[in-house]
Amino acid sequence: MIDRRKFCRNAVLLALAAATLATSALTPLAQALADDTATELMQPEALPDMALGDPKAPVTIIEYASMTCPHCAHFDEVTFPELKKRYIDTGKVRYILREFPLDNLAAAAFMLARCAGENDPNKYFALVNTLFHQQNQWAVEKPLAPLLAIAKQAGFTEQSFNACLANQKILDSIESMRQRAIDKFKVHSTPTFFVNGKIVEGAMSIEEMAKIIDPYLKG
């Protein structure tokens, strides 16, 4: 006769064993997919990557952001300074920012950052940081006057401001990068991060980022 209690206990044990095997089987697959994505992500873009940190760092973080995205601004203002202090400046993380404008105004802001940082990536990040921190002053109005005022503080004249925004090559390149992110990496919102190829959506706290980054550093 079948012992019902033993049967139920064995069924539970078999289910747990199956779950364990499934998890152990999926983990290498998930890692392989992340590795493939990481390799593809590092292929040359239409514009040179704007990056901070050691190129040989064990962790590479790529952020797709829009200059008019309030969540991106919050991340830049609250989380990014601590990320830079703990991980980028200490050689643990290589950080790359890629343009993913959600509207024409965001595209214009990124174009200005590209023009500012043409010969010095630090100027690119300086203007991006300023624009994020003053987002409520320029991103709420469609006229470009507030954006021009901030650009002038970064060294633009009205002439160089207009010339930058008329640069079709930069605009087309930014659009190409945005479209590639959609087609290749399924980016549909901002901010979207890739940590060594693993996709993470939404503005994270430094604690949330640490949970993802730290396991890569233990090896």
N, C-alpha and C positions, 0 to 999 in steps of 0.2 A: 504494500500500500504506500501511496505517496504521503510523506509527512508534509503537511501544508506549511508549517512554520519553517522547516528547513528549506522548502521550495522557495518561499518568499525571501528568506535570507540569502540564499544563493543567487536568486534573481537580482537582488540589490547589489550583491558583490560583483556579479557579471556586468551590470550596468555601470558601476563605478569603474571597473577595469576598462570597459569599452571607452568611457569618457576620457580616462587617462591616456589610453592609446591614441584616441582622436586628437587630444590636445598636443601630445608629443609629436604626432605626425604633422599637424598643421603649423607648429612653430617654425620648423626649418623652411617650410613653404612660404610662410609669411615673411620670413627673413630674406629668402631668395627674391621675393617680389619687391621688397623694400630695396634690396641691393640693386636690382635691375632698374628701379625707378631712380635711385641715387645716381647711377651711371648715366642714365638718359638726361637727368636734370643738369648734369655738369657739362653737357654738350654746348658748344658756343651758341650764344643768343644773337639776335639782330643788333644788339648794343652790348658793349663790354659790361660785365657784371660789376656792380658797385658793392664792394666787400670790405669788411673789417675783420681783423684777427689774423692769426697764423694760418697760412695756406695748408700747413701740415697738421693742423689741429685734428684730434680724433673724431670730433663731431662737427658736421656742417649743417647749419640751419639756413634754410631759404624761406624768406617771407614774401608772399605776394600781397601787396597792399594797394589801397587807393587813397589818394590824398584827401578826399572828401569823406572818407569813412570814419565816423566817430569812434568806432571800436578800435580802428588802427591808431587813431590819435591817442586813445586811452592807453593802449599798449605801449606806444612810444613814450608817453609821459610817465607812466606808472611802473611798468615792468622792465622796459628796455634798459634804463640806467643801471638797474641791479644785475640784469643779464650781462651787460657790458663789464661791470665791475667784477663779477664772480667768475665769468666764463670766457668772455672775449679777450679782455685785457690780460688774463692769466694764461692764454695760449691753449685753452681747452676747447674753444668753439670758434669756428669760422662762420661769420654771419654775412649773408647776402640778401640784399633788398632788391626785389624785382617789381616793376611797375605793372599794376593791374587796374587801370583807371576805370571807375564805374560811370563816369560822365565826362563831358568836354572840359569842365573846369578842373577836374582832377588831372586830366591829360595835360592841360596847360601848365599846371603846377609842376608836374613831373618834367615837362619840357624845360622849364626854367631851371630846375635842379640839375638837369643834364647839361645845360649850357653853363651853369655856374661851376660844375665839377668837371668840365671837359679836360682840364689839365691837372686837376687836384681833387681826388675823390672825397677828401675831407670837406671841401666846400659843398659838394653834393649833399653829404649827410648833414652839414650845418644848416643848409637851407631847408632840407626836408624836416629837420627837427624844429626849426623856427615855424614853418608852415603848419606842422601838426599842432604845435603849442598855441598858435594863433588862429587855429582853424575856424573858430566861431566869429572871427573878424572878417574873413574873406570868403569862406565857403558858403555863406548864407545868402549872398547876393550874386546875381549873374553878371552885372557889370564888372569889368576887370580893374577898376580903380583901386579897390582895397588890395588886390594882388600886386598891382604896380607899386603901391606904397611900400609893401614889404620887400619887394624885389629891389627897390632903390636902396634899402638899408643893407642889402647884400652886395651892392656895387653896380647894379644895373642902372643904365640911363633909360629914358623913355624910348630912345632909338634902339638900343640893344635889346630892350624888353620886347619891342615889336618885331625886331628881326628874329629873335629866338622863336617867338610864337608863329612866325611865318615859315619856319624851317620844316618843310614837308618831309624831309628825310628822317628827322627825329620823330615826328609824329607817326609816320608809317612804321618806323622801327618799334616804337612803343606798342602800336597796335599789333604788330607781328608777334611780339613777345606775349601780349595778352591772349591772342588767339591760340598760340602754341600751348599756353598754360591750360586753356579750355580743352583743346583737342587731345593733347598728350597726357596731361596730368589731372584732368577733370576738376580744375579749379573753377568754382562758380560763385564764391563769396569771399569777402575779405574781413579780417586777415585770414589767410590760409598759410600754414607752415609745413615745411618738409624737414624733418629731423633725421638725418642720414637716410633719406628716402621714405620715411614713414610720414604719412599725411596726418596733420592735426588741424582742425578748423576752429576758428574763434580766438578771441583775445584771451590769452592765458595769463595767470598770475605767475610770479617767479617760482612759487612753490609747485605749481602744476608743471612748469617747464623743467624744474629740477628733477621731478619724478621720471621724466622722459630722458633727460640728458645724463643723469648720474650713472645709470646702469652701463652706458657705453664707456664710462671712464674707469669702471672697476676692473675691466680686462686689461 
